[in-house]
């Protein structure tokens, strides 16, 4: 059985590469529950969560890439602080596209059962992103 960190890294790779067809290998697509603080409410079912991700992030931030900075792994849970970089190419947080390159921190907490993600809580530095996008 894959360790939580291995499952998370595979999930992140699939998300960032847009390889949504293989996500079901590492996410319980029917019963997983997740929340992206400030962008979505609690969502059950990965297809709805994926639609939220595509609408709120993929449509607005291009060239999205992340670098893990802190990793804490337990038997069923992993917490990762990641530094992301992206270019704003669509409306994000109600702000029209600026073309600006931004960098921000995010903390992702996931619970893994039977080798698949069943629960996820993502906290992004939305205030920091907004400040970068609203710069004169």
MOURMO-V850159 format. One line per field, one symbol per residue. phi: phi as a letter, one per 30 degrees, with the letter a starting at -180 (. if undefined). psi: psi as a letter, one per 40 degrees, with the letter a starting at -180 (. if undefined). burial: 1 if it has 24 or more other ideal C-beta (glycine too) atoms within 12 Angstrom, else 0. A space follows every 10 residues. Layout:
phi=???
psi=???
burial=???
This chain:
phi=.ddedddddd eddddddicd dcdddbbddd cdbabcejcb ddbcjddddd dddddccedc bchdbbbdcb bbccdbbbbb cbccbacdcb dbhiceecid dbbacbcccb ccbhibdcab bcccddddde dddced
psi=hiiddddddd ddddddefge dededehgdd eihihhhedi ihhhhddddd dddddddded hifhiihhdh hhhadeihhh hihiiihhei hhfehiheei hiiiiihhhi hhhfeihehh hhhigddddd dddei.
burial=0001101111 1101110001 0010011110 0111110011 0010010011 0110011001 1001010100 1000011111 0101010101 0110000101 0111111111 1100011111 1111010010 011000
